[in-house]
Amino acid sequence: MRRLFSHDDSVPETTHSQPTNHSIKENTQKTSSKAWNWLFLVPFLGLLWPPLYAKNDPVLLGFPFFYWHQFAWVIVSSLLTGVVYLATRRM
C-alpha cells in the first residue's frame, strides 16, 4: 500500500536555467511598455485640483477658462492615449 504523502520520483525536479536572450528581450519590452503608461498620469494631474483652474478668465471663444481648460484636457488625453497605443502595440 502506498503512503499518501510519499515522494514521487516520476516528477522531474525544477532546474534553474540561465535567462535566454528571448526572455531578457521580453522583460525589457514589458518594462518599457509599462513606462509608457506613466503618460496616463498627465491628464489626471492636470485636472486633480479644481481650485487651480476654477476661474473665468481668460475667456476663449466665449467660454470661461474652467470649461475650455477641461475640454482641452479631453483632447490632450486622447492624443496621449494614441501615443501610448502606438508606442506599445509593437511590443
Secondary structure, DSSP 8 states (H G I E B T S, - for coil): ---TT---TTS---------HHHHHHHHHHHHHHHHGGGGHHHHHHTS-GGGT-S--S-BTTB-HHHHHHHHHHHHHHHHHHHHHHHHTT-
